[in-house]
């Protein structure tokens, strides 16, 4: 392996070996604590614009299985691991991780102290970084270090949601499904679609900028607001359309992650950036009704501010590590949302029941119309 370097906004430099393609990339440097699930991480559109650090030391041991992809391609800006497993061992494997990174055009680095890097991010907060590999790029460390640091500092994630669309056109899955659900695609993970299909739903995927009038005209039984990348407050026009759906008030709504945040914003709450976010498959949340603790999968850098909640929003889940809002239900509309990912269970089922709750809302709403 050839040399590679990670440079952070604060000037810190980590030397390691190049993985993926050789090149130069800038992004927000974040960490995820999952022991497994690197395939889902790499194909989750919510990581758009970010250089992802895996805190678990050995990554790639079970190879790449395309059936586990959450989207058709990877949106990460770069990839960091302590040790890359070069020989995958899994009867389902269709190739090794390094080949996948090259196929996707991802610049990566291995062999650095990911514990030290994670500690730095936890103490200082998420910061921009750059991965450099290849002789031409590495030579810039000596020639143009100050320019590189300026480029790193100036980086900002923009046009996040519109950059991760699976399609700019409406399309449907499971056409013969008994119930119809419109899924607003802000960077939707494939497993959301799968969970709805399992429950006999025809799923109509709509572009992020679909108008409320268009959605209402389709007369769906339910509306799903998907996960996605970036700052939720940047999506002003989308939030306005969600507000119209809430004012219409006749269709059950379920929001996940970014969808949860934008639903809250549409109802008058506020969001703020977390110091280093929640990313991984082992985040504990407390159900405020039952007192039960669930281990959840999460991937977000922003959260709904508890103290900003309007009177119509009731908190249902909180994060037991830092007390942040993890779930809301609304008293004046037929809607609820969660910050975590019930379609990506930390265990066999966990919070998967939230899809059943959504289906009960749909069935009850249909019954009332009869």
C-alpha positions in Angstrom: 0.0 0.0 0.0 1.2 3.5 -0.8 1.2 6.4 1.7 -1.9 8.5 2.6 -2.5 11.4 4.9 -5.5 12.7 6.8 -5.4 16.4 7.6 -7.9 18.0 9.9 -9.1 21.6 10.1 -7.1 22.2 13.3 -3.8 21.2 11.5 -3.5 17.7 12.9 -2.0 15.2 10.5 -2.4 11.4 10.6 -0.2 9.2 8.3 -1.4 5.9 7.1 -1.8 3.8 3.9 -4.0 4.5 0.9 -7.2 2.4 0.3 -9.7 2.9 -2.4 -8.6 5.2 -5.2 -5.7 7.6 -4.9 -6.6 11.2 -4.8 -7.7 14.1 -2.7 -11.1 14.6 -0.9 -12.5 17.0 1.6 -15.5 16.4 3.9 -16.9 16.5 7.4 -14.9 14.0 9.4 -17.3 11.9 11.6 -17.2 8.6 13.3 -19.6 5.7 13.6 -19.5 3.1 16.4 -21.1 0.1 14.6 -19.2 -3.2 15.0 -20.9 -4.5 11.9 -22.9 -2.8 9.1 -20.1 -1.1 7.2 -21.9 -2.0 3.9 -25.1 -0.2 5.1 -23.0 2.7 6.3 -21.2 3.1 3.0 -24.4 3.1 1.0 -26.5 5.3 3.4 -27.3 8.6 1.6 -27.3 10.3 5.0 -23.5 10.2 4.9 -23.4 12.6 1.9 -20.5 15.0 2.2 -18.8 13.2 5.1 -15.5 11.4 5.6 -16.6 8.4 7.7 -14.4 6.9 10.4 -15.2 3.3 11.6 -14.3 3.1 15.4 -14.3 -0.8 15.2 -10.7 -1.7 14.4 -11.2 -4.4 11.7 -13.4 -3.6 8.8 -14.1 -5.6 5.6 -14.0 -9.2 7.0 -17.4 -10.3 5.5 -16.9 -8.6 2.1 -19.5 -6.8 0.1 -23.1 -8.1 -0.4 -25.2 -5.9 -2.8 -28.5 -7.2 -1.3 -27.6 -5.2 1.8 -27.1 -1.9 0.0 -29.3 1.0 1.3 -28.9 2.8 -2.1 -27.5 2.2 -5.5 -24.2 3.9 -4.8 -22.1 5.4 -2.0 -22.3 9.1 -1.1 -19.4 9.3 1.4 -16.6 11.7 0.7 -13.9 9.5 2.2 -13.4 6.4 4.3 -11.1 5.8 7.4 -10.4 2.4 9.0 -7.8 1.2 11.4 -7.2 -2.2 9.7 -8.6 -3.2 6.3 -9.4 -6.9 5.9 -8.0 -7.8 2.5 -9.5 -11.4 2.5 -13.3 -11.4 2.8 -14.8 -14.6 4.3 -18.6 -15.0 3.8 -20.6 -17.3 1.5 -22.7 -14.2 0.4 -19.7 -12.1 -0.4 -19.4 -10.7 -4.0 -16.1 -8.9 -3.6 -13.8 -7.3 -1.1 -14.1 -3.8 0.5 -11.1 -2.2 -1.2 -12.4 -3.2 -4.6 -15.8 -1.7 -3.7 -14.1 1.6 -2.7 -12.3 1.7 -6.0 -15.4 1.0 -7.9 -17.2 3.8 -6.1 -14.4 6.3 -6.6 -13.8 6.7 -2.8 -10.5 8.0 -1.4 -9.7 6.2 1.8 -7.0 5.7 4.4 -6.2 2.9 6.8 -3.5 2.2 9.4 -4.1 5.3 11.5 -5.0 5.5 15.2 -8.8 5.7 14.9 -9.1 5.8 18.7 -7.1 9.0 18.8 -9.0 10.5 15.9 -12.4 9.6 17.5 -11.3 11.1 20.9 -10.3 14.3 19.1 -13.7 14.6 17.4 -15.5 13.9 20.7 -13.6 16.6 22.4 -13.5 19.2 19.7 -16.6 18.4 17.8 -17.1 17.3 14.1 -14.5 19.1 12.0 -13.6 19.2 8.3 -10.8 17.1 7.0 -8.9 16.0 3.9 -7.5 12.7 2.8 -4.5 12.9 0.4 -2.9 10.0 -1.4 -0.8 9.7 -4.6 2.7 11.3 -4.9 1.3 14.4 -6.7 -1.2 15.2 -4.0 1.0 14.3 -1.1 3.7 16.7 -2.4 1.2 19.6 -1.7 1.6 19.0 2.0 5.0 20.7 1.7 4.3 23.1 -1.1 0.8 24.4 -0.2 -0.1 23.4 3.3 -1.7 26.7 4.2 -3.8 26.6 1.1 -4.9 23.1 1.9 -5.9 24.1 5.4 -7.9 27.0 3.9 -9.7 24.7 1.5 -10.5 22.4 4.4 -11.9 25.2 6.5 -14.0 26.6 3.7 -15.7 23.3 2.9 -19.5 23.2 3.5 -22.1 20.6 2.7 -24.6 22.1 0.3 -27.5 20.9 -1.8 -27.5 17.7 0.3 -31.0 16.4 -0.1 -31.3 17.1 -3.9 -27.9 15.4 -4.4 -29.0 12.0 -3.1 -32.3 11.5 -5.0 -32.9 7.9 -6.2 -34.8 9.5 -9.1 -36.2 12.9 -10.1 -39.4 11.1 -11.2 -42.2 9.4 -9.3 -42.1 5.6 -9.4 -43.8 2.8 -7.5 -42.9 -0.6 -5.9 -45.2 -3.5 -5.0 -48.0 -2.2 -7.3 -50.5 -4.8 -6.0 -50.1 -3.8 -2.4 -53.3 -3.4 -0.4 -52.3 0.0 1.2 -50.8 3.0 -0.6 -48.0 4.9 1.0 -46.2 7.9 -0.5 -42.5 7.9 0.5 -40.9 11.4 0.2 -37.3 10.7 -0.8 -34.9 12.9 1.1 -32.2 10.2 0.7 -34.4 7.2 1.7 -32.7 4.0 2.8 -33.9 0.9 0.9 -34.9 -0.9 4.0 -37.7 1.6 4.6 -39.2 0.6 1.3 -38.7 -3.1 2.2 -40.5 -2.7 5.6 -43.5 -1.1 4.0 -43.6 -3.7 1.3 -43.6 -6.5 4.0 -46.8 -4.9 5.3 -48.6 -5.1 2.0 -48.0 -1.5 1.0 -47.8 -0.2 -2.5 -44.9 2.3 -2.1 -44.8 5.4 -4.3 -41.5 7.1 -4.1 -41.7 10.8 -4.7 -38.9 13.4 -5.3 -38.0 15.5 -2.3 -39.6 18.7 -3.9 -43.0 17.2 -4.6 -45.7 19.6 -3.7 -48.3 18.9 -1.0 -51.0 19.4 -3.6 -49.5 16.6 -5.7 -49.2 14.3 -2.8 -52.8 14.9 -1.7 -54.0 14.3 -5.3 -52.6 10.8 -5.2 -54.9 10.0 -2.2 -52.4 7.9 -0.3 -53.4 6.0 2.8 -50.2 7.2 4.5 -47.2 9.5 4.0 -43.6 8.5 5.0 -41.0 11.2 5.4 -37.6 9.6 4.9 -34.1 10.0 6.3 -31.5 12.1 4.5 -28.4 14.2 4.8 -27.5 17.7 5.8 -28.9 20.5 8.0 -32.7 20.1 8.1 -33.3 23.9 8.4 -31.7 24.3 4.9 -34.8 22.7 3.3 -37.1 25.7 3.6 -39.4 24.8 0.6 -39.7 21.2 1.7 -40.7 22.2 5.2 -43.4 24.5 3.8 -44.9 21.6 1.9 -44.8 19.4 4.9 -46.6 22.2 6.8 -49.4 22.1 4.2 -49.7 18.4 4.6 -50.1 18.9 8.4 -52.7 21.6 7.8 -54.6 19.2 5.5 -54.5 16.8 8.3 -56.3 13.8 6.7 -53.4 11.5 6.0 -51.3 9.7 8.6 -47.7 10.8 8.6 -44.6 8.9 9.8 -41.2 10.7 9.8 -37.7 9.1 10.3 -34.5 10.9 11.1 -34.4 14.0 8.7 -38.1 13.4 8.2 -38.6 13.6 11.9 -36.6 16.9 12.1 -38.4 18.6 9.2 -41.9 17.5 10.5 -40.9 19.2 13.8 -39.7 22.3 12.0 -43.0 22.4 10.1 -44.9 22.5 13.4 -42.8 25.3 14.9 -40.0 23.5 16.7 -36.3 24.3 16.2 -33.3 22.1 15.4 -29.6 22.5 16.3 -26.3 20.9 15.5 -24.9 18.2 17.8 -21.3 18.4 18.9 -20.3 15.1 17.2 -23.6 13.5 16.3 -25.1 10.1 16.9 -23.8 7.5 14.4 -23.8 3.7 14.9 -25.9 0.7 15.8 -25.8 0.9 19.6 -27.5 4.1 20.8 -29.9 3.7 23.7 -33.2 5.5 23.7 -35.9 5.4 26.4 -39.6 5.0 25.6 -41.2 7.6 27.9 -44.5 5.7 28.0 -43.2 2.3 29.1 -39.8 3.2 30.5 -38.2 0.6 28.3 -34.8 1.1 26.8 -34.2 0.2 23.2 -30.9 -0.1 21.4 -31.2 1.8 18.1 -29.3 2.5 14.9 -28.7 6.2 14.3 -27.0 8.5 11.8 -27.5 12.2 12.3 -25.6 15.4 13.2 -28.7 17.5 14.1 -31.5 17.2 16.6 -34.8 18.7 17.5 -34.4 21.0 20.5 -36.5 19.7 23.4 -37.2 23.1 24.8 -38.5 24.4 21.5 -41.4 21.9 21.1 -44.8 23.4 20.5 -47.8 22.4 22.7 -49.1 20.1 20.0 -45.9 17.9 20.1 -45.4 15.3 22.8 -42.0 13.8 23.4 -42.1 10.0 23.2 -38.4 8.9 23.2 -35.2 10.5 24.6 -31.6 9.6 24.2 -30.4 8.2 27.5 -26.8 9.3 26.8 -27.4 13.0 26.3 -31.2 13.6 26.8 -31.8 14.7 23.2 -35.2 14.3 21.6 -35.6 10.9 19.9 -39.3 10.8 19.1 -42.5 12.9 18.9 -46.2 12.4 18.4 -48.6 15.2 17.6 -51.9 15.8 19.4 -53.6 17.9 16.7 -52.7 15.8 13.6 -52.4 12.1 12.8 -48.6 12.0 12.8 -45.5 10.8 14.7 -41.8 10.6 14.1 -38.5 9.2 15.5 -34.9 10.4 15.2 -33.5 6.8 15.1 -33.9 4.2 12.4 -36.5 1.5 13.1 -35.8 -0.1 9.7 -32.2 -0.8 10.8 -32.6 -2.7 14.0 -29.7 -3.0 16.4 -31.0 -6.5 17.2 -33.5 -8.9 15.4 -36.5 -6.6 15.8 -36.1 -3.9 18.4 -38.1 -0.8 17.3 -39.4 -2.4 14.1 -42.9 -2.2 15.8 -43.1 1.4 14.8 -43.9 0.4 11.3 -46.8 -1.6 12.7 -47.9 1.4 14.6 -47.9 3.4 11.4 -50.0 0.7 9.7 -52.5 0.8 12.6 -52.9 4.5 12.0 -53.5 3.9 8.3 -56.1 1.1 9.0 -57.9 3.2 11.6 -58.0 6.1 9.2 -59.4 4.0 6.4 -62.1 2.5 8.8 -63.2 6.1 9.8 -63.8 6.9 6.1 -66.1 3.9 5.6 
